[in-house]
Structures are given as C-alpha cells and as structure tokens.
Amino acid sequence: MIGTIVNTCTIIIGSLAGAKLKQRIRPEWQGVLYTAMGLASLSLGFNAVCKNMPESRYPVLFVISLALGSLLGTMMNLAGRFDALVDKLKRKKHTTSTNKPSGQNLAQGLSTGILLYCIGTLSILGPINSALLGDETFLLTNATLDLVTSAVLAATYGYGMVWAAPVLFCWQGTWYLLAKMFGNVIPDDMLCEMSIVGGTLIAASGLGILGIKDCKTLNLLPSLFVPVVFFLIKNLVENLNLW
C-alpha cells in the first residue's frame, strides 16, 4: 500500500508544480502542450491495445464491452454530470477567465488524467503485487511516470488536475483490497481484456484533446467493468458445472 500512497503524492506534487509553472508559460506554448498530451494519449492508448490484443483469448469481448459500456454510460449521462460538477466547482472558486481553461476543458483534462493514471498494467498489477508479494516496484515506477504526466497536464489544465489523485488512490486501493481478499484468483485474461478496453479509452481521450472527435470518454467508462462481469459469470458457470 506504500506504493499507492507514494503514487498519489507524486500526482499531487506534479499537479501543483505544473499548475504553478503554467502561470509563466505563454498561451501558444500551452497550445503546444495541449497538442502534445493529445498525441501522447493516442500513443499510449494504441500501445496498450497492440500490446495486449495478441494475448487476448476473447477477441470480440472488447467490442461487446465498448458497445454495452458506452450505452450504459450514455444512459447515465456520466460525461454531462461530470462536466456540470466541474463547472460548478470552478464557478465557486471564481477561476474562470479568458486566459484559463473552461470547466469543460478541465473536465476533459481530468478524464484524460484519470485514464492515464489508472488504466494500465502498472496501475493494476502494481497494487496486486503489493498485496500478494509485498513488491512495490511497479507502483514506484508508475509513480515516477505519473509525476511527469501530472506536471504536464496541470501546466495545460491548471490546479484542478489535483482532483485526479484521490481517484487514483481509490482505484489502486480497490485492487489492493481485492487481491488481499481473493489472493491469486484474479485471472490474467481479465487484466488483459481490461487493458485492451482501457487503451481504447485512452486513445479516445487523445482524439478529443486534438479536436478530431469528441468521444465523450466518460460515457465509455462502464466498458471497463464489462470484462469483470464476464469473468465473474464465466467462473460461476464453471463452478456450477463442477458440482
């Protein structure tokens, strides 16, 4: 769990440092950073998909996951609710101006940051290794990467990016507790499928940042849980057959 705490702290530190640096960056430089984060999101997303797709034993599952997850997320209007919440917080803090990102842009930055921090092999396997083996290597490596990423994101979107830190803590903490409770029963196949779906969502965020296509990535988030439900049902059926 120490690695998760360190990872959370690095995001807070990186976000504060990046937001402070933002005040000294020219608007045109901010635009370059904005584009850079879009390209980085595309690269990381495609890398996750290409890396895990050959290992997938259920090549159609990610398609079903995206279809069902996006439908559920749209019905719940996750993106709209999140945008409204961020905009409300910004109005309370009186931070909106012509030289600062709008509430919608901050919401886009937060959704991108959360995906980059949480969806990946290091952020999922890290807390599992920590719980089962006491090995913090993955988490500390992830913390180093997130320190740089959070600084760049905050330099683009501002201090609001610090809110991604508690989300990461809850995400990794959940995997840590699951690993403690269920031990080695978390299948590698499930992690593989989640990484494919997660990589697709990260790439979708990149498209939005670059202004190519607003995929409303938050509405796609339920897609991540479809593989989990699939493997739970699969294991239940297999256990019933054994009886």
C-alpha positions as CSV (number, residue, x, y, z in Angstrom):
1,M,0.0,0.0,0.0
2,I,3.0,2.3,0.5
3,G,3.5,2.4,-3.3
4,T,-0.1,3.6,-3.8
5,I,0.4,6.4,-1.2
6,V,3.6,7.4,-3.0
7,N,1.9,7.3,-6.3
8,T,-0.9,9.5,-5.0
9,C,1.5,12.0,-3.6
10,T,3.5,12.3,-6.8
11,I,0.3,13.2,-8.7
12,I,-0.4,15.9,-6.1
13,I,3.1,17.3,-6.2
14,G,3.3,17.1,-10.0
15,S,-0.1,18.8,-10.4
16,L,0.8,21.7,-8.1
17,A,4.2,22.2,-9.7
18,G,2.7,22.1,-13.2
19,A,-0.1,24.5,-12.4
20,K,2.4,26.9,-10.8
21,L,4.6,26.7,-14.0
22,K,1.5,27.4,-16.1
23,Q,1.5,31.0,-15.0
24,R,4.8,31.5,-16.7
25,I,4.0,29.7,-19.9
26,R,2.9,31.7,-22.9
27,P,-0.6,30.9,-24.4
28,E,1.0,29.5,-27.6
29,W,3.2,27.2,-25.5
30,Q,0.1,26.0,-23.7
31,G,-1.4,25.1,-27.0
32,V,1.7,23.1,-27.9
33,L,1.4,21.2,-24.6
34,Y,-2.3,20.6,-25.3
35,T,-1.4,19.0,-28.6
36,A,1.4,17.0,-27.1
37,M,-0.9,15.5,-24.5
38,G,-3.3,14.5,-27.2
39,L,-0.6,12.8,-29.2
40,A,0.7,11.1,-26.0
41,S,-2.7,9.8,-25.2
42,L,-3.1,8.3,-28.7
43,S,0.3,6.7,-28.5
44,L,-0.2,5.2,-25.0
45,G,-3.7,4.0,-25.9
46,F,-2.6,2.3,-29.1
47,N,0.4,0.8,-27.4
48,A,-1.8,-0.8,-24.7
49,V,-4.2,-2.2,-27.3
50,C,-1.4,-3.5,-29.6
51,K,0.5,-5.0,-26.7
52,N,-2.5,-6.9,-25.2
53,M,-4.5,-7.8,-28.3
54,P,-2.3,-10.7,-29.4
55,E,-2.6,-12.2,-25.9
56,S,-6.4,-12.0,-25.8
57,R,-8.3,-15.2,-25.8
58,Y,-11.6,-13.4,-26.3
59,P,-11.0,-11.0,-29.3
60,V,-14.7,-10.0,-29.5
61,L,-15.1,-9.2,-25.8
62,F,-13.6,-5.7,-26.1
63,V,-16.1,-4.8,-28.8
64,I,-19.0,-6.0,-26.7
65,S,-17.5,-4.2,-23.7
66,L,-17.3,-0.9,-25.6
67,A,-20.9,-1.3,-27.0
68,L,-22.6,-2.2,-23.7
69,G,-20.4,0.2,-21.6
70,S,-21.0,3.2,-23.9
71,L,-24.7,2.6,-24.0
72,L,-24.9,2.4,-20.2
73,G,-22.7,5.4,-19.7
74,T,-24.8,7.5,-22.2
75,M,-28.0,6.4,-20.4
76,M,-26.5,7.6,-17.1
77,N,-25.1,10.8,-18.8
78,L,-21.8,10.4,-17.0
79,A,-20.0,13.0,-19.2
80,G,-22.7,15.6,-18.8
81,R,-22.9,15.1,-15.0
82,F,-19.1,15.3,-14.7
83,D,-18.9,18.5,-16.8
84,A,-21.7,20.1,-14.7
85,L,-19.9,19.2,-11.5
86,V,-16.5,20.6,-12.6
87,D,-18.2,23.8,-13.9
88,K,-19.9,24.2,-10.6
89,L,-16.7,23.9,-8.7
90,K,-14.9,26.4,-11.0
91,R,-17.7,28.9,-10.5
92,K,-17.4,28.6,-6.8
93,K,-13.7,29.3,-6.9
94,H,-14.1,32.2,-9.4
95,T,-11.3,30.8,-11.6
96,T,-12.9,31.2,-15.0
97,S,-11.4,33.8,-17.3
98,T,-10.5,34.2,-21.0
99,N,-6.9,33.1,-20.3
100,K,-7.8,29.9,-18.4
101,P,-9.4,26.6,-19.5
102,S,-13.1,26.4,-19.3
103,G,-14.9,24.0,-17.0
104,Q,-15.4,21.7,-19.9
105,N,-11.7,21.7,-20.7
106,L,-10.8,20.9,-17.1
107,A,-13.3,18.1,-17.2
108,Q,-11.6,16.8,-20.3
109,G,-8.2,17.1,-18.7
110,L,-9.4,15.3,-15.5
111,S,-11.0,12.4,-17.5
112,T,-7.8,12.1,-19.6
113,G,-5.6,12.2,-16.5
114,I,-7.7,9.7,-14.6
115,L,-7.5,7.3,-17.5
116,L,-3.7,7.8,-18.0
117,Y,-3.1,7.3,-14.2
118,C,-5.4,4.4,-13.6
119,I,-5.7,2.4,-16.8
120,G,-2.6,0.5,-17.4
121,T,-0.6,-2.6,-16.4
122,L,1.4,-0.8,-13.8
123,S,-1.6,0.7,-12.1
124,I,-3.5,-2.6,-12.0
125,L,-0.8,-5.1,-11.4
126,G,1.1,-2.8,-9.1
127,P,-1.3,-2.9,-6.1
128,I,-1.9,-6.6,-6.8
129,N,1.9,-7.3,-6.5
130,S,2.0,-5.1,-3.4
131,A,-0.8,-7.1,-1.7
132,L,0.4,-10.6,-2.7
133,L,4.2,-10.3,-2.8
134,G,4.9,-7.0,-0.9
135,D,6.6,-5.8,-4.1
136,E,6.3,-2.1,-4.7
137,T,8.4,-1.9,-7.8
138,F,5.5,-1.5,-10.3
139,L,3.8,1.2,-8.2
140,L,7.0,3.2,-7.6
141,T,7.8,3.0,-11.4
142,N,4.2,4.2,-12.1
143,A,4.7,7.0,-9.5
144,T,7.7,8.3,-11.4
145,L,5.8,8.3,-14.7
146,D,2.7,10.0,-13.2
147,L,4.9,12.7,-11.6
148,V,5.9,13.9,-15.1
149,T,2.5,13.3,-16.7
150,S,0.6,15.2,-13.9
151,A,3.0,18.2,-14.2
152,V,2.4,18.4,-18.0
153,L,-1.4,18.0,-17.6
154,A,-1.6,20.6,-14.9
155,A,0.5,23.0,-17.0
156,T,-2.2,22.7,-19.5
157,Y,-5.4,22.5,-17.4
158,G,-4.4,24.1,-14.1
159,Y,-4.7,23.3,-10.4
160,G,-8.0,21.3,-10.9
161,M,-5.9,18.3,-12.0
162,V,-5.1,17.6,-8.4
163,W,-8.5,16.0,-8.1
164,A,-7.3,13.0,-10.0
165,A,-5.1,12.0,-7.1
166,P,-7.9,10.7,-4.8
167,V,-9.4,8.8,-7.7
168,L,-6.1,7.0,-8.3
169,F,-5.9,6.2,-4.6
170,C,-9.4,4.7,-4.6
171,W,-8.7,2.8,-7.8
172,Q,-5.4,1.2,-6.7
173,G,-6.8,0.7,-3.2
174,T,-9.7,-1.3,-4.6
175,W,-7.3,-3.6,-6.5
176,Y,-5.1,-3.9,-3.4
177,L,-8.1,-5.0,-1.2
178,L,-9.4,-7.4,-3.9
179,A,-6.0,-9.0,-4.1
180,K,-5.8,-9.3,-0.3
181,M,-9.3,-10.8,-0.2
182,F,-9.2,-13.2,-3.2
183,G,-5.5,-13.9,-3.5
184,N,-4.4,-15.3,-6.8
185,V,-7.9,-15.9,-8.3
186,I,-7.7,-12.7,-10.4
187,P,-7.2,-14.1,-13.9
188,D,-4.5,-12.7,-16.2
189,D,-7.1,-12.9,-19.0
190,M,-9.3,-10.4,-17.2
191,L,-6.4,-8.0,-16.8
192,C,-5.6,-8.4,-20.5
193,E,-9.1,-7.6,-21.6
194,M,-9.3,-4.6,-19.2
195,S,-6.0,-3.3,-20.6
196,I,-7.4,-3.5,-24.2
197,V,-10.6,-1.6,-23.3
198,G,-8.6,0.9,-21.2
199,G,-6.1,1.5,-24.1
200,T,-9.1,2.2,-26.4
201,L,-10.5,4.7,-23.9
202,I,-7.1,6.5,-23.6
203,A,-6.9,6.8,-27.4
204,A,-10.4,8.1,-27.4
205,S,-9.3,10.8,-25.0
206,G,-6.5,11.7,-27.3
207,L,-8.9,12.2,-30.2
208,G,-10.9,14.6,-28.0
209,I,-7.9,16.6,-26.9
210,L,-6.8,17.0,-30.5
211,G,-10.2,18.2,-31.5
212,I,-10.7,15.3,-34.0
213,K,-13.7,13.7,-32.4
214,D,-15.3,14.2,-29.0
215,C,-15.9,10.6,-27.9
216,K,-17.3,11.7,-24.5
217,T,-14.9,9.3,-22.9
218,L,-16.5,9.4,-19.5
219,N,-19.6,7.8,-21.0
220,L,-17.4,4.9,-22.1
221,L,-16.0,4.2,-18.6
222,P,-18.6,1.5,-17.8
223,S,-16.9,-0.5,-20.6
224,L,-14.1,-1.3,-18.2
225,F,-16.3,-3.3,-15.9
226,V,-17.9,-5.5,-18.6
227,P,-14.8,-7.8,-18.7
228,V,-15.0,-8.1,-14.9
229,V,-18.7,-9.1,-15.1
230,F,-17.9,-11.5,-17.9
231,F,-15.3,-13.4,-16.0
232,L,-17.4,-13.5,-12.8
233,I,-20.2,-15.1,-14.8
234,K,-17.7,-17.4,-16.5
235,N,-16.2,-18.6,-13.2
236,L,-19.7,-19.1,-11.7
237,V,-20.8,-21.2,-14.6
238,E,-17.6,-23.3,-14.5
239,N,-18.1,-23.9,-10.7
240,L,-21.7,-24.9,-11.2
241,N,-20.6,-27.4,-13.8
242,L,-18.1,-28.9,-11.4
243,W,-20.9,-29.6,-9.0
